[in-house]
């Protein structure tokens, strides 16, 4: 098909990057924002703007809240049609109480899972949740969107397309394509170090864009490879559901074997029993961790078979001081508090898996590394964006002569998935600050503002990229940069007006979750203004002489792909 292996790699790099680059753009950008998902939550829900708290008393504060939780209406409605006969009116059997927290969570979300007595599948259940202020036990309203953990984070790996897990499959396919693009991008360069570490911003647009594409790609190359690979590892259960399909006949046998080895009952005994002091169990777990020289932060607490003689309490150590998310679980008999099972150290395979998952989700306490994650994610977005621009600049005159609209379509989509995506994000933040907190459908309006703004950005991009079809430059980029600048400043001002937490105040008191978001927004506005002015100067300057990139360049070796 091609003259040599390098040109084959060029073809792979170009078309894999173009076809799936739009998905990767979403994954990289919102993955970078998700590094500070809890901070976005606190910015978006002013009632949670206080420091993260230690685990409060379970016996006096958490238990009454757990006992008051009822299954949510959404959970019950989803269960309809999966029961024999009518849906029960009451759910009295609690399968589990769960609590997961990190060192960055000021509020705590408690979940209660209930058995459905006439469910067709015994493993089906209904559930309810409640978010509380751990200082007092006061309930925090749940009608507000948790911008970071509930929207940005799932958007980066699922695209919010949950039908048949379509979004997760698309992101997984894009991650595979990215691994191919990383390898092929290195192979296709003849003079590797000179080409990958050169940036000439004053050259013709096509040349300088290619330089920035190479530089941003190689500067965070290990990061890009690590995140693509570990993302695939995390989602392996979706792509290869071995446990739920191929091994389903062995499922019951495995559960019985696990019960024999650990002493942790899988089923209820059907005999009522009280719940002993969970605070004492947590203290015992912390003491055992301290004996190993480990931190005593509790990351996950589960009470299974609540109110039953077979009930037990599981306490897991948080991943604050290590890469793995959770581990070193200690399990207690719920009715007496005696230790039933203490998990041994992870096996070699399990340890590698825990490390890879924790490396991707980064719940550990290391702020410098957290910022490097953001920087790496944004470099990935820059690499993809410059790849789009280079593709357009290289082909638009050729497509204009041929009378095809390929370059214009790619240009419009590039604008939509670069500046348009930022506009949609800022629209969500602005809507978060102007919608009344008492609005029952507030969460729906916030998400609608995001998708609506993105749709408008798409329409604007297609409208303003007409000149590309004639081989000329479009003003869509600069116009959307100005919109970004205005909206970013507006979000900061609205935060000040609606909460009183202006930047000088949050900086003075050292409340960085809110100050950091405001500073990031102002930085975004400044970068957008600089970009818009730079594009204006380029548009006003005489067209650069020469092609800027020769046909012999490794990135354009296939001149007509």
Helices and strands as residue ranges (DSSP letters): H 5-34, H 37-44, G 46-48, I 58-62, H 63-68, H 73-79, E 94-100, E 107-115, E 125-133, E 139-140, I 147-152, H 153-158, G 163-165, H 166-187, H 192-196, H 205-219, H 221-234, H 236-239, G 248-250, H 251-262, H 278-291, E 298-304, E 312-318, E 326-333, E 339-342, H 348-361, H 367-402, H 406-417, H 419-434, H 442-464, G 466-470, H 476-499, H 503-509, H 512-540, G 554-556
